[in-house]
Amino acid sequence: MDMRIGHGYDVHALAEGLRLVIGGVEIEHTKGCVAHSDGDVAIHAICDALLGALALGDIGKLFPDTSEEFRGIDSKILLRRVVDEVEKRGYRISNVDCTIAMQRPKLRPHIDAMRAALAATMGVECDRVSVKATTTEHMGFEGREEGVSAHAVALLCR
Ligand code: MG
């Protein structure tokens, strides 16, 4: 079996009064991500992990933030397009693991909804998708609530 592993990392700044969408789920909060798309930091990290596994570049190469086509776009659409690229090459997703670093709000109540949304978008079983959340103990840009970051790894099989 041919196995490929990929890593992704993404950051977005937070600003008052914007929608907060993470892992395909809209979360009630006073701040949201500044972005050209809906700013879904978890999905962007997962896209880069999937693309990285096949050395297909990164999300910015596929979906340029200068393109009107992607303004305000639901990142689930981008993720589905990335999975199409994976499947076109004969690979399937073995598993995806994502960690989100955010001080506030608590993400735990939303984790299972994120896993379900991501799994449905990628067309895989929920037990192949892990989402974890951590604070950064009030340190760094996440801890100061200036931004949110996400790491992801993906394993592909053919
Ligand atoms: Mg991004």
Backbone and ligand atoms as CSV (ligand in chain L), in Angstrom:
chain,resi,resn,atom,element,x,y,z
A,1,MET,N,N,0.851,-1.206,0.000
A,1,MET,CA,C,0.000,0.000,0.000
A,1,MET,C,C,0.883,1.251,0.000
A,2,ASP,N,N,0.452,2.220,-0.806
A,2,ASP,CA,C,1.160,3.507,-0.869
A,2,ASP,C,C,0.510,4.459,0.141
A,3,MET,N,N,1.292,4.919,1.090
A,3,MET,CA,C,0.749,5.848,2.098
A,3,MET,C,C,1.465,7.185,1.998
A,4,ARG,N,N,0.706,8.261,2.173
A,4,ARG,CA,C,1.268,9.613,2.127
A,4,ARG,C,C,0.776,10.392,3.335
A,5,ILE,N,N,1.694,11.152,3.938
A,5,ILE,CA,C,1.322,11.970,5.092
A,5,ILE,C,C,1.527,13.439,4.762
A,6,GLY,N,N,0.650,14.298,5.287
A,6,GLY,CA,C,0.791,15.726,5.039
A,6,GLY,C,C,0.494,16.533,6.292
A,7,HIS,N,N,1.097,17.711,6.348
A,7,HIS,CA,C,0.892,18.617,7.485
A,7,HIS,C,C,0.379,19.964,6.984
A,8,GLY,N,N,-0.504,20.583,7.756
A,8,GLY,CA,C,-0.989,21.918,7.414
A,8,GLY,C,C,-1.037,22.807,8.633
A,9,TYR,N,N,-0.861,24.095,8.404
A,9,TYR,CA,C,-0.904,25.092,9.493
A,9,TYR,C,C,-1.558,26.344,8.955
A,10,ASP,N,N,-2.445,26.950,9.752
A,10,ASP,CA,C,-3.055,28.199,9.307
A,10,ASP,C,C,-3.317,29.105,10.502
A,11,VAL,N,N,-3.339,30.385,10.231
A,11,VAL,CA,C,-3.595,31.415,11.241
A,11,VAL,C,C,-4.561,32.438,10.658
A,12,HIS,N,N,-5.490,32.905,11.466
A,12,HIS,CA,C,-6.281,34.073,11.090
A,12,HIS,C,C,-6.356,35.042,12.258
A,13,ALA,N,N,-6.352,36.333,11.940
A,13,ALA,CA,C,-6.567,37.361,12.954
A,13,ALA,C,C,-8.045,37.384,13.324
A,14,LEU,N,N,-8.306,37.760,14.555
A,14,LEU,CA,C,-9.689,37.915,15.028
A,14,LEU,C,C,-10.044,39.394,15.088
A,15,ALA,N,N,-11.287,39.706,14.743
A,15,ALA,CA,C,-11.761,41.091,14.862
A,15,ALA,C,C,-13.209,41.084,15.335
A,16,GLU,N,N,-13.566,42.132,16.034
A,16,GLU,CA,C,-14.923,42.264,16.574
A,16,GLU,C,C,-15.959,42.293,15.458
A,17,GLY,N,N,-17.081,41.651,15.727
A,17,GLY,CA,C,-18.248,41.786,14.865
A,17,GLY,C,C,-18.269,40.916,13.620
A,18,LEU,N,N,-17.268,40.012,13.471
A,18,LEU,CA,C,-17.262,39.115,12.310
A,18,LEU,C,C,-17.807,37.749,12.721
A,19,ARG,N,N,-18.285,36.987,11.712
A,19,ARG,CA,C,-18.743,35.612,11.969
A,19,ARG,C,C,-17.546,34.756,12.336
A,20,LEU,N,N,-17.761,33.845,13.282
A,20,LEU,CA,C,-16.704,32.890,13.624
A,20,LEU,C,C,-17.131,31.508,13.127
A,21,VAL,N,N,-16.396,31.009,12.133
A,21,VAL,CA,C,-16.693,29.689,11.574
A,21,VAL,C,C,-15.431,28.845,11.707
A,22,ILE,N,N,-15.528,27.748,12.432
A,22,ILE,CA,C,-14.365,26.868,12.623
A,22,ILE,C,C,-14.806,25.418,12.460
A,23,GLY,N,N,-14.057,24.686,11.649
A,23,GLY,CA,C,-14.376,23.275,11.437
A,23,GLY,C,C,-15.746,23.095,10.804
A,24,GLY,N,N,-16.149,24.077,9.998
A,24,GLY,CA,C,-17.423,23.974,9.298
A,24,GLY,C,C,-18.627,24.321,10.159
A,25,VAL,N,N,-18.370,24.824,11.366
A,25,VAL,CA,C,-19.455,25.118,12.305
A,25,VAL,C,C,-19.407,26.597,12.683
A,26,GLU,N,N,-20.564,27.264,12.641
A,26,GLU,CA,C,-20.620,28.660,13.081
A,26,GLU,C,C,-20.773,28.700,14.598
A,27,ILE,N,N,-19.911,29.490,15.232
A,27,ILE,CA,C,-19.861,29.542,16.699
A,27,ILE,C,C,-20.209,30.953,17.160
A,28,GLU,N,N,-21.080,30.994,18.155
A,28,GLU,CA,C,-21.498,32.276,18.735
A,28,GLU,C,C,-20.326,32.902,19.483
A,29,HIS,N,N,-19.902,34.099,19.060
A,29,HIS,CA,C,-18.799,34.779,19.737
A,29,HIS,C,C,-18.817,36.255,19.336
A,30,THR,N,N,-18.095,37.077,20.085
A,30,THR,CA,C,-18.063,38.511,19.771
A,30,THR,C,C,-17.097,38.815,18.632
A,31,LYS,N,N,-16.145,37.891,18.389
A,31,LYS,CA,C,-15.135,38.104,17.353
A,31,LYS,C,C,-15.187,36.992,16.308
A,32,GLY,N,N,-14.713,37.323,15.109
A,32,GLY,CA,C,-14.607,36.321,14.057
A,32,GLY,C,C,-13.307,36.514,13.302
A,33,CYS,N,N,-13.039,35.610,12.339
A,33,CYS,CA,C,-11.762,35.627,11.625
A,33,CYS,C,C,-11.777,36.612,10.457
A,34,VAL,N,N,-10.718,37.373,10.353
A,34,VAL,CA,C,-10.496,38.282,9.224
A,34,VAL,C,C,-9.964,37.418,8.081
A,35,ALA,N,N,-10.667,37.435,6.946
A,35,ALA,CA,C,-10.257,36.557,5.845
A,35,ALA,C,C,-10.943,36.933,4.544
A,36,HIS,N,N,-10.402,36.435,3.450
A,36,HIS,CA,C,-11.023,36.600,2.137
A,36,HIS,C,C,-12.194,35.629,2.009
A,37,SER,N,N,-11.991,34.402,2.531
A,37,SER,CA,C,-13.060,33.396,2.555
A,37,SER,C,C,-13.826,33.562,3.871
A,38,ASP,N,N,-14.507,32.505,4.320
A,38,ASP,CA,C,-15.180,32.574,5.628
A,38,ASP,C,C,-14.178,32.461,6.781
A,39,GLY,N,N,-12.896,32.274,6.454
A,39,GLY,CA,C,-11.839,32.290,7.474
A,39,GLY,C,C,-11.798,31.066,8.373
A,40,ASP,N,N,-12.234,29.924,7.835
A,40,ASP,CA,C,-12.265,28.700,8.645
A,40,ASP,C,C,-10.857,28.119,8.774
A,41,VAL,N,N,-10.202,28.500,9.865
A,41,VAL,CA,C,-8.793,28.177,10.071
A,41,VAL,C,C,-8.542,26.661,10.118
A,42,ALA,N,N,-9.478,25.910,10.692
A,42,ALA,CA,C,-9.308,24.457,10.796
A,42,ALA,C,C,-9.392,23.813,9.414
A,43,ILE,N,N,-10.373,24.225,8.635
A,43,ILE,CA,C,-10.500,23.664,7.287
A,43,ILE,C,C,-9.292,24.034,6.436
A,44,HIS,N,N,-8.793,25.252,6.589
A,44,HIS,CA,C,-7.625,25.657,5.794
A,44,HIS,C,C,-6.403,24.800,6.147
A,45,ALA,N,N,-6.221,24.516,7.428
A,45,ALA,CA,C,-5.103,23.663,7.841
A,45,ALA,C,C,-5.280,22.243,7.289
A,46,ILE,N,N,-6.516,21.747,7.318
A,46,ILE,CA,C,-6.775,20.396,6.801
A,46,ILE,C,C,-6.539,20.350,5.287
A,47,CYS,N,N,-6.998,21.374,4.574
A,47,CYS,CA,C,-6.750,21.436,3.120
A,47,CYS,C,C,-5.253,21.366,2.846
A,48,ASP,N,N,-4.463,22.131,3.592
A,48,ASP,CA,C,-3.016,22.143,3.368
A,48,ASP,C,C,-2.380,20.806,3.727
A,49,ALA,N,N,-2.917,20.114,4.723
A,49,ALA,CA,C,-2.402,18.789,5.063
A,49,ALA,C,C,-2.668,17.806,3.916
A,50,LEU,N,N,-3.879,17.852,3.364
A,50,LEU,CA,C,-4.238,16.955,2.254
A,50,LEU,C,C,-3.402,17.274,1.018
A,51,LEU,N,N,-3.262,18.563,0.725
A,51,LEU,CA,C,-2.462,18.969,-0.442
A,51,LEU,C,C,-0.996,18.625,-0.218
A,52,GLY,N,N,-0.527,18.829,1.007
A,52,GLY,CA,C,0.873,18.532,1.328
A,52,GLY,C,C,1.199,17.060,1.161
A,53,ALA,N,N,0.253,16.201,1.502
A,53,ALA,CA,C,0.486,14.761,1.389
A,53,ALA,C,C,0.795,14.358,-0.049
A,54,LEU,N,N,0.213,15.089,-0.989
A,54,LEU,CA,C,0.420,14.744,-2.406
A,54,LEU,C,C,1.302,15.771,-3.107
A,55,ALA,N,N,1.944,16.626,-2.315
A,55,ALA,CA,C,2.846,17.647,-2.866
A,55,ALA,C,C,2.158,18.468,-3.962
A,56,LEU,N,N,0.912,18.874,-3.667
A,56,LEU,CA,C,0.129,19.636,-4.652
A,56,LEU,C,C,0.150,21.137,-4.370
A,57,GLY,N,N,1.061,21.573,-3.515
A,57,GLY,CA,C,1.136,22.997,-3.209
A,57,GLY,C,C,0.312,23.312,-1.975
A,58,ASP,N,N,-0.293,24.500,-1.961
A,58,ASP,CA,C,-1.082,24.878,-0.790
A,58,ASP,C,C,-2.388,25.552,-1.214
A,59,ILE,N,N,-3.189,25.843,-0.218
A,59,ILE,CA,C,-4.539,26.359,-0.459
A,59,ILE,C,C,-4.504,27.700,-1.199
A,60,GLY,N,N,-3.458,28.490,-0.921
A,60,GLY,CA,C,-3.329,29.783,-1.583
A,60,GLY,C,C,-3.035,29.660,-3.067
A,61,LYS,N,N,-2.394,28.549,-3.443
A,61,LYS,CA,C,-2.087,28.292,-4.854
A,61,LYS,C,C,-3.365,27.867,-5.595
A,62,LEU,N,N,-4.155,27.007,-4.938
A,62,LEU,CA,C,-5.386,26.522,-5.581
A,62,LEU,C,C,-6.484,27.570,-5.602
A,63,PHE,N,N,-6.598,28.308,-4.487
A,63,PHE,CA,C,-7.707,29.250,-4.336
A,63,PHE,C,C,-7.154,30.625,-3.967
A,64,PRO,N,N,-6.627,31.386,-4.907
A,64,PRO,CA,C,-5.968,32.657,-4.606
A,64,PRO,C,C,-6.905,33.664,-3.927
A,65,ASP,N,N,-6.375,34.365,-2.906
A,65,ASP,CA,C,-7.233,35.318,-2.181
A,65,ASP,C,C,-7.401,36.628,-2.950
A,66,THR,N,N,-6.879,36.652,-4.174
A,66,THR,CA,C,-7.109,37.791,-5.056
A,66,THR,C,C,-8.314,37.529,-5.966
A,67,SER,N,N,-8.835,36.281,-5.908
A,67,SER,CA,C,-9.922,35.905,-6.803
A,67,SER,C,C,-11.289,36.225,-6.192
A,68,GLU,N,N,-12.133,36.911,-6.961
A,68,GLU,CA,C,-13.491,37.244,-6.511
A,68,GLU,C,C,-14.309,35.974,-6.268
A,69,GLU,N,N,-13.963,34.909,-7.005
A,69,GLU,CA,C,-14.688,33.637,-6.895
A,69,GLU,C,C,-14.716,33.140,-5.445
A,70,PHE,N,N,-13.651,33.458,-4.695
A,70,PHE,CA,C,-13.513,32.879,-3.357
A,70,PHE,C,C,-13.861,33.860,-2.235
A,71,ARG,N,N,-14.361,35.063,-2.593
A,71,ARG,CA,C,-14.696,36.043,-1.561
A,71,ARG,C,C,-15.865,35.530,-0.713
A,72,GLY,N,N,-15.612,35.427,0.601
A,72,GLY,CA,C,-16.664,34.998,1.532
A,72,GLY,C,C,-17.097,33.552,1.374
A,73,ILE,N,N,-16.335,32.773,0.580
A,73,ILE,CA,C,-16.770,31.404,0.259
A,73,ILE,C,C,-16.764,30.516,1.507
A,74,ASP,N,N,-17.739,29.610,1.543
A,74,ASP,CA,C,-17.808,28.577,2.574
A,74,ASP,C,C,-16.598,27.657,2.365
A,75,SER,N,N,-15.735,27.564,3.372
A,75,SER,CA,C,-14.512,26.778,3.206
A,75,SER,C,C,-14.777,25.294,3.001
A,76,LYS,N,N,-15.994,24.839,3.332
A,76,LYS,CA,C,-16.329,23.437,3.066
A,76,LYS,C,C,-16.285,23.163,1.558
A,77,ILE,N,N,-16.611,24.165,0.766
A,77,ILE,CA,C,-16.541,24.015,-0.694
A,77,ILE,C,C,-15.082,23.821,-1.120
A,78,LEU,N,N,-14.181,24.578,-0.490
A,78,LEU,CA,C,-12.751,24.444,-0.810
A,78,LEU,C,C,-12.249,23.055,-0.400
A,79,LEU,N,N,-12.663,22.615,0.792
A,79,LEU,CA,C,-12.231,21.302,1.284
A,79,LEU,C,C,-12.712,20.199,0.345
A,80,ARG,N,N,-13.960,20.299,-0.100
A,80,ARG,CA,C,-14.494,19.272,-1.002
A,80,ARG,C,C,-13.690,19.235,-2.304
A,81,ARG,N,N,-13.316,20.441,-2.792
A,81,ARG,CA,C,-12.525,20.483,-4.036
A,81,ARG,C,C,-11.152,19.845,-3.832
A,82,VAL,N,N,-10.574,20.046,-2.643
A,82,VAL,CA,C,-9.275,19.434,-2.355
A,82,VAL,C,C,-9.416,17.903,-2.294
A,83,VAL,N,N,-10.489,17.446,-1.648
A,83,VAL,CA,C,-10.709,15.996,-1.564
A,83,VAL,C,C,-10.921,15.421,-2.969
A,84,ASP,N,N,-11.581,16.160,-3.840
A,84,ASP,CA,C,-11.738,15.712,-5.233
A,84,ASP,C,C,-10.373,15.516,-5.886
A,85,GLU,N,N,-9.435,16.421,-5.612
A,85,GLU,CA,C,-8.077,16.305,-6.175
A,85,GLU,C,C,-7.379,15.054,-5.642
A,86,VAL,N,N,-7.597,14.790,-4.355
A,86,VAL,CA,C,-7.017,13.594,-3.716
A,86,VAL,C,C,-7.569,12.335,-4.395
A,87,GLU,N,N,-8.902,12.285,-4.537
A,87,GLU,CA,C,-9.564,11.097,-5.076
A,87,GLU,C,C,-9.246,10.895,-6.556
A,88,LYS,N,N,-9.093,12.011,-7.268
A,88,LYS,CA,C,-8.735,11.949,-8.687
A,88,LYS,C,C,-7.426,11.198,-8.897
A,89,ARG,N,N,-6.548,11.277,-7.889
A,89,ARG,CA,C,-5.239,10.623,-7.965
A,89,ARG,C,C,-5.253,9.219,-7.361
A,90,GLY,N,N,-6.457,8.727,-7.032
A,90,GLY,CA,C,-6.596,7.355,-6.560
A,90,GLY,C,C,-6.364,7.160,-5.075
A,91,TYR,N,N,-6.217,8.246,-4.331
A,91,TYR,CA,C,-5.997,8.127,-2.884
A,91,TYR,C,C,-7.311,8.262,-2.136
A,92,ARG,N,N,-7.347,7.661,-0.937
A,92,ARG,CA,C,-8.469,7.906,-0.020
A,92,ARG,C,C,-7.904,8.368,1.311
A,93,ILE,N,N,-8.730,9.057,2.053
A,93,ILE,CA,C,-8.308,9.597,3.342
A,93,ILE,C,C,-8.371,8.498,4.389
A,94,SER,N,N,-7.226,8.200,4.986
A,94,SER,CA,C,-7.207,7.238,6.085
A,94,SER,C,C,-7.652,7.924,7.374
A,95,ASN,N,N,-7.020,9.044,7.687
A,95,ASN,CA,C,-7.507,9.845,8.820
A,95,ASN,C,C,-6.954,11.261,8.763
A,96,VAL,N,N,-7.641,12.128,9.475
A,96,VAL,CA,C,-7.239,13.530,9.602
A,96,VAL,C,C,-7.273,13.874,11.087
A,97,ASP,N,N,-6.263,14.598,11.540
A,97,ASP,CA,C,-6.220,15.040,12.944
A,97,ASP,C,C,-5.877,16.522,12.968
A,98,CYS,N,N,-6.698,17.292,13.651
A,98,CYS,CA,C,-6.546,18.748,13.659
A,98,CYS,C,C,-6.545,19.271,15.090
A,99,THR,N,N,-5.673,20.226,15.368
A,99,THR,CA,C,-5.659,20.896,16.680
A,99,THR,C,C,-5.847,22.397,16.472
A,100,ILE,N,N,-6.797,22.951,17.168
A,100,ILE,CA,C,-7.099,24.387,17.086
A,100,ILE,C,C,-6.622,25.060,18.370
A,101,ALA,N,N,-5.863,26.141,18.222
A,101,ALA,CA,C,-5.403,26.893,19.392
A,101,ALA,C,C,-6.167,28.203,19.469
A,102,MET,N,N,-6.976,28.340,20.508
A,102,MET,CA,C,-7.842,29.508,20.674
A,102,MET,C,C,-8.109,29.697,22.165
A,103,GLN,N,N,-7.981,30.918,22.618
A,103,GLN,CA,C,-8.165,31.151,24.056
A,103,GLN,C,C,-9.639,31.098,24.471
A,104,ARG,N,N,-10.477,31.730,23.656
A,104,ARG,CA,C,-11.884,31.893,23.980
A,104,ARG,C,C,-12.670,31.976,22.692
A,105,PRO,N,N,-13.879,31.480,22.560
A,105,PRO,CA,C,-14.638,30.750,23.577
A,105,PRO,C,C,-14.163,29.305,23.692
A,106,LYS,N,N,-14.671,28.584,24.638
A,106,LYS,CA,C,-14.381,27.155,24.776
A,106,LYS,C,C,-14.929,26.437,23.547
A,107,LEU,N,N,-14.075,25.649,22.900
A,107,LEU,CA,C,-14.502,24.955,21.676
A,107,LEU,C,C,-15.062,23.562,21.943
A,108,ARG,N,N,-14.797,23.043,23.126
A,108,ARG,CA,C,-15.210,21.657,23.423
A,108,ARG,C,C,-16.663,21.357,23.056
A,109,PRO,N,N,-17.626,22.255,23.383
A,109,PRO,CA,C,-19.026,21.931,23.055
A,109,PRO,C,C,-19.288,21.801,21.552
A,110,HIS,N,N,-18.365,22.259,20.717
A,110,HIS,CA,C,-18.574,22.266,19.266
A,110,HIS,C,C,-17.775,21.188,18.537
A,111,ILE,N,N,-16.936,20.472,19.277
A,111,ILE,CA,C,-16.000,19.537,18.644
A,111,ILE,C,C,-16.712,18.450,17.831
A,112,ASP,N,N,-17.750,17.840,18.405
A,112,ASP,CA,C,-18.415,16.744,17.690
A,112,ASP,C,C,-19.152,17.240,16.451
A,113,ALA,N,N,-19.699,18.455,16.538
A,113,ALA,CA,C,-20.354,19.038,15.359
A,113,ALA,C,C,-19.313,19.317,14.270
A,114,MET,N,N,-18.122,19.768,14.674
A,114,MET,CA,C,-17.048,19.992,13.696
A,114,MET,C,C,-16.641,18.676,13.035
A,115,ARG,N,N,-16.462,17.640,13.840
A,115,ARG,CA,C,-16.063,16.335,13.285
A,115,ARG,C,C,-17.097,15.844,12.282
A,116,ALA,N,N,-18.371,16.003,12.637
A,116,ALA,CA,C,-19.455,15.550,11.757
A,116,ALA,C,C,-19.458,16.352,10.452
A,117,ALA,N,N,-19.286,17.670,10.568
A,117,ALA,CA,C,-19.309,18.524,9.370
A,117,ALA,C,C,-18.117,18.215,8.464
A,118,LEU,N,N,-16.953,18.046,9.073
A,118,LEU,CA,C,-15.743,17.756,8.283
A,118,LEU,C,C,-15.842,16.393,7.620
A,119,ALA,N,N,-16.297,15.386,8.377
A,119,ALA,CA,C,-16.416,14.029,7.840
A,119,ALA,C,C,-17.404,14.006,6.680
A,120,ALA,N,N,-18.541,14.682,6.842
A,120,ALA,CA,C,-19.554,14.716,5.779
A,120,ALA,C,C,-18.991,15.397,4.537
A,121,THR,N,N,-18.258,16.482,4.723
A,121,THR,CA,C,-17.689,17.207,3.580
A,121,THR,C,C,-16.663,16.356,2.849
A,122,MET,N,N,-15.850,15.642,3.608
A,122,MET,CA,C,-14.787,14.828,2.994
A,122,MET,C,C,-15.294,13.465,2.536
A,123,GLY,N,N,-16.518,13.093,2.950
A,123,GLY,CA,C,-17.082,11.801,2.550
A,123,GLY,C,C,-16.413,10.627,3.230
A,124,VAL,N,N,-16.034,10.824,4.497
A,124,VAL,CA,C,-15.425,9.734,5.281
A,124,VAL,C,C,-16.208,9.540,6.580
A,125,GLU,N,N,-15.950,8.408,7.245
A,125,GLU,CA,C,-16.607,8.151,8.522
A,125,GLU,C,C,-16.077,9.124,9.572
A,126,CYS,N,N,-16.940,9.431,10.529
A,126,CYS,CA,C,-16.603,10.386,11.603
A,126,CYS,C,C,-15.386,9.931,12.417
A,127,ASP,N,N,-15.222,8.606,12.553
A,127,ASP,CA,C,-14.101,8.135,13.391
A,127,ASP,C,C,-12.749,8.270,12.688
A,128,ARG,N,N,-12.753,8.761,11.475
A,128,ARG,CA,C,-11.489,9.058,10.785
A,128,ARG,C,C,-11.092,10.532,10.941
A,129,VAL,N,N,-11.932,11.293,11.623
A,129,VAL,CA,C,-11.692,12.733,11.761
A,129,VAL,C,C,-11.596,13.099,13.239
A,130,SER,N,N,-10.444,13.629,13.619
A,130,SER,CA,C,-10.235,14.072,14.990
A,130,SER,C,C,-10.078,15.588,15.007
A,131,VAL,N,N,-10.760,16.235,15.943
A,131,VAL,CA,C,-10.575,17.679,16.164
A,131,VAL,C,C,-10.285,17.864,17.646
A,132,LYS,N,N,-9.227,18.580,17.923
A,132,LYS,CA,C,-8.857,18.853,19.308
A,132,LYS,C,C,-8.698,20.370,19.465
A,133,ALA,N,N,-8.883,20.833,20.692
A,133,ALA,CA,C,-8.743,22.263,20.929
A,133,ALA,C,C,-7.893,22.486,22.163
A,134,THR,N,N,-7.113,23.550,22.103
A,134,THR,CA,C,-6.319,23.927,23.261
A,134,THR,C,C,-6.306,25.444,23.389
A,135,THR,N,N,-6.143,25.925,24.605
A,135,THR,CA,C,-5.818,27.339,24.781
A,135,THR,C,C,-4.285,27.417,24.729
A,136,THR,N,N,-3.756,28.603,24.776
A,136,THR,CA,C,-2.295,28.705,24.891
A,136,THR,C,C,-1.934,29.358,26.228
A,137,GLU,N,N,-2.821,29.118,27.211
A,137,GLU,CA,C,-2.566,29.600,28.585
A,137,GLU,C,C,-2.301,31.108,28.603
A,138,HIS,N,N,-3.084,31.828,27.792
A,138,HIS,CA,C,-3.012,33.304,27.727
A,138,HIS,C,C,-1.701,33.830,27.138
A,139,MET,N,N,-0.886,32.937,26.562
A,139,MET,CA,C,0.379,33.385,25.959
A,139,MET,C,C,0.234,33.475,24.436
A,140,GLY,N,N,1.021,34.356,23.834
A,140,GLY,CA,C,1.057,34.476,22.384
A,140,GLY,C,C,-0.203,35.115,21.811
A,141,PHE,N,N,-0.288,35.169,20.454
A,141,PHE,CA,C,-1.418,35.874,19.827
A,141,PHE,C,C,-2.739,35.186,20.077
A,142,GLU,N,N,-2.703,33.832,20.182
A,142,GLU,CA,C,-3.956,33.127,20.479
A,142,GLU,C,C,-4.404,33.463,21.899
A,143,GLY,N,N,-3.445,33.460,22.811
A,143,GLY,CA,C,-3.746,33.707,24.215
A,143,GLY,C,C,-4.250,35.115,24.474
A,144,ARG,N,N,-3.770,36.064,23.657
A,144,ARG,CA,C,-4.221,37.454,23.783
A,144,ARG,C,C,-5.519,37.702,23.005
A,145,GLU,N,N,-6.034,36.636,22.387
A,145,GLU,CA,C,-7.270,36.684,21.593
A,145,GLU,C,C,-7.155,37.615,20.396
A,146,GLU,N,N,-5.937,37.708,19.876
A,146,GLU,CA,C,-5.707,38.478,18.645
A,146,GLU,C,C,-5.912,37.606,17.411
A,147,GLY,N,N,-5.792,36.300,17.606
A,147,GLY,CA,C,-5.919,35.395,16.469
A,147,GLY,C,C,-6.151,33.973,16.901
A,148,VAL,N,N,-6.344,33.119,15.892
A,148,VAL,CA,C,-6.557,31.690,16.126
A,148,VAL,C,C,-5.667,30.930,15.151
A,149,SER,N,N,-5.132,29.800,15.599
A,149,SER,CA,C,-4.294,28.994,14.719
A,149,SER,C,C,-4.777,27.553,14.728
A,150,ALA,N,N,-4.408,26.824,13.674
A,150,ALA,CA,C,-4.768,25.409,13.600
A,150,ALA,C,C,-3.669,24.626,12.908
A,151,HIS,N,N,-3.399,23.470,13.435
A,151,HIS,CA,C,-2.478,22.504,12.823
A,151,HIS,C,C,-3.291,21.290,12.385
A,152,ALA,N,N,-2.861,20.637,11.310
A,152,ALA,CA,C,-3.536,19.414,10.905
A,152,ALA,C,C,-2.547,18.447,10.274
A,153,VAL,N,N,-2.799,17.171,10.460
A,153,VAL,CA,C,-2.087,16.151,9.700
A,153,VAL,C,C,-3.120,15.248,9.032
A,154,ALA,N,N,-2.730,14.732,7.873
A,154,ALA,CA,C,-3.624,13.831,7.137
A,154,ALA,C,C,-2.810,12.666,6.615
A,155,LEU,N,N,-3.404,11.477,6.693
A,155,LEU,CA,C,-2.785,10.282,6.115
A,155,LEU,C,C,-3.659,9.801,4.969
A,156,LEU,N,N,-3.026,9.610,3.809
A,156,LEU,CA,C,-3.737,9.142,2.618
A,156,LEU,C,C,-3.228,7.756,2.232
A,157,CYS,N,N,-4.092,6.937,1.679
A,157,CYS,CA,C,-3.711,5.591,1.235
A,157,CYS,C,C,-4.159,5.381,-0.203
A,158,ARG,N,N,-3.374,4.549,-0.917
A,158,ARG,CA,C,-3.765,4.163,-2.267
A,158,ARG,C,C,-3.456,2.687,-2.462
L,1,MG,MG,MG,-6.640,30.598,6.055
